[in-house]
Amino acid sequence: MQAQFIEPFIRATFTVLSQVVDASPERGQLTLQDGNTFTSQELTTVLGVSGHIEGVALYGMSQITALKIASQMLGENVREIDEIASSALTELANMITGNATIHLETAGFQCDITPPSMIRGSGIQVTTLCPALLVPVSTQFGKIDINVALRELRKAA
């Protein structure tokens, strides 16, 4: 995992969280994970990245944080992570990853993303193609763990 691939995800996370849910994010300490990443939170949204670079981006949060963010996104008090709340949370991850890939393309790395999927449960193993960088992000809604595991497939033009 090249460190240059994480910065667009951090920038995109801060932009999307502040614009979509009026969050005030703060970045925690970067940590390198090996190729066997485990979900660290109760809910994790996963998106694949392909093109000049390939891999995955995972966004994990507790049930409580997810309820608060979904409530903010939907403009109503969400009491459970139902289909509508799941859709809002996966769309948030989709917006972050889409925004990050725009930054990557500006840097010369053409890439596409897959539709998001949600994993429920912590400690679930997600095997990645390369080590992942974990960035904890704190907001007034709670903590979000961003795991990005990307590798370059070929030199960008």
C-alpha positions in Angstrom: 0.0 0.0 0.0 1.5 3.3 -1.1 0.9 6.1 1.3 0.0 8.5 -1.6 -3.2 6.5 -2.0 -4.5 7.3 1.5 -4.4 11.1 1.3 -7.2 11.3 -1.3 -9.4 9.2 1.0 -8.7 11.3 4.0 -9.4 14.5 2.1 -12.6 13.1 0.6 -13.8 11.8 4.0 -13.4 15.3 5.6 -15.1 17.0 2.6 -18.1 14.6 2.4 -18.6 14.4 6.2 -18.6 18.2 6.6 -20.9 18.7 3.6 -23.3 15.9 4.0 -23.7 15.5 7.8 -22.2 18.8 9.0 -19.5 16.9 10.9 -16.3 18.3 12.2 -13.9 15.4 11.6 -10.5 15.0 13.3 -7.9 12.5 12.0 -6.3 10.0 14.3 -3.0 8.2 14.0 -2.4 6.2 10.8 -1.7 2.5 11.4 -0.5 -0.1 8.9 -2.5 -3.4 8.8 -1.3 -6.6 7.2 -3.1 -8.3 4.3 -5.6 -9.8 6.7 -7.7 -6.8 7.7 -10.4 -7.4 10.3 -13.6 -5.3 10.6 -13.1 -3.2 13.7 -16.6 -1.9 14.1 -20.1 -3.3 14.1 -21.0 -2.0 10.6 -18.5 -1.8 7.8 -19.2 -0.6 4.2 -16.9 -2.0 1.6 -16.2 -0.6 -1.9 -13.8 -2.1 -4.5 -11.5 0.1 -6.6 -10.2 -1.0 -10.0 -8.2 0.6 -12.9 -4.6 1.8 -12.6 -4.9 0.9 -8.9 -6.9 -1.9 -7.3 -8.1 -2.9 -3.9 -10.7 -2.0 -1.4 -11.8 0.8 0.9 -13.6 -0.1 4.1 -15.5 2.4 6.4 -16.4 1.0 9.8 -18.4 2.5 12.6 -20.3 1.4 15.7 -24.1 0.9 15.6 -24.5 4.0 17.7 -22.4 6.1 15.3 -24.2 4.7 12.3 -27.6 5.6 13.9 -26.5 9.1 14.5 -25.1 9.6 11.0 -28.1 8.0 9.3 -30.4 10.2 11.4 -28.5 13.3 10.3 -28.5 12.2 6.7 -32.2 11.4 6.7 -33.4 14.3 8.8 -35.2 12.1 11.2 -34.5 10.0 14.3 -33.3 6.6 13.1 -33.7 3.8 15.7 -32.5 0.8 13.7 -30.3 0.1 10.7 -33.0 -0.9 8.4 -32.9 -0.8 4.6 -33.3 3.0 4.3 -30.6 3.6 7.0 -28.3 1.1 5.3 -28.8 2.8 2.0 -27.9 6.2 3.5 -24.7 4.8 5.1 -23.6 2.9 2.0 -24.3 6.1 -0.1 -22.1 8.1 2.3 -19.2 5.6 1.7 -19.9 5.7 -2.0 -19.6 9.5 -2.0 -16.4 9.4 -0.1 -14.8 6.8 -2.4 -16.1 8.5 -5.5 -14.6 11.8 -4.3 -11.3 10.1 -3.5 -11.1 8.5 -7.0 -11.5 12.0 -8.5 -8.5 13.1 -6.5 -6.6 9.9 -7.6 -7.5 10.6 -11.3 -6.2 14.1 -10.9 -2.9 12.5 -9.8 -2.9 10.3 -13.0 -4.5 7.1 -11.6 -7.7 6.3 -13.6 -10.0 4.2 -11.5 -13.5 3.0 -11.0 -15.4 1.9 -7.9 -17.8 -1.0 -7.3 -21.2 -0.6 -5.7 -21.0 -0.6 -1.9 -21.7 -3.6 0.3 -22.3 -3.6 4.1 -20.8 -6.1 6.5 -22.4 -6.4 9.9 -20.2 -7.6 12.8 -16.8 -6.8 14.1 -13.8 -9.1 13.9 -14.7 -10.4 10.4 -11.7 -11.1 8.3 -11.4 -9.2 5.0 -8.4 -10.5 3.0 -6.9 -7.6 1.0 -4.4 -7.7 -1.9 -1.9 -5.6 0.0 -1.5 -4.2 3.5 -4.1 -1.6 4.5 -3.7 1.8 6.1 -6.1 2.4 8.9 -7.1 6.0 9.6 -9.5 6.6 12.6 -11.6 9.7 12.1 -13.4 11.2 15.1 -16.6 13.3 14.7 -19.3 14.5 17.0 -21.3 11.4 15.9 -18.6 9.0 16.9 -15.5 7.3 15.4 -15.2 6.1 11.8 -12.4 3.7 10.9 -11.2 4.1 7.3 -9.2 1.1 5.9 -7.7 1.6 2.5 -5.8 -1.2 0.8 -4.8 -0.3 -2.7 -1.9 -1.2 -5.0 -0.8 0.1 -8.3 -1.5 -2.2 -11.3 0.5 -0.4 -13.9 2.2 2.9 -14.3 -0.3 5.7 -14.8 0.1 7.7 -18.0 
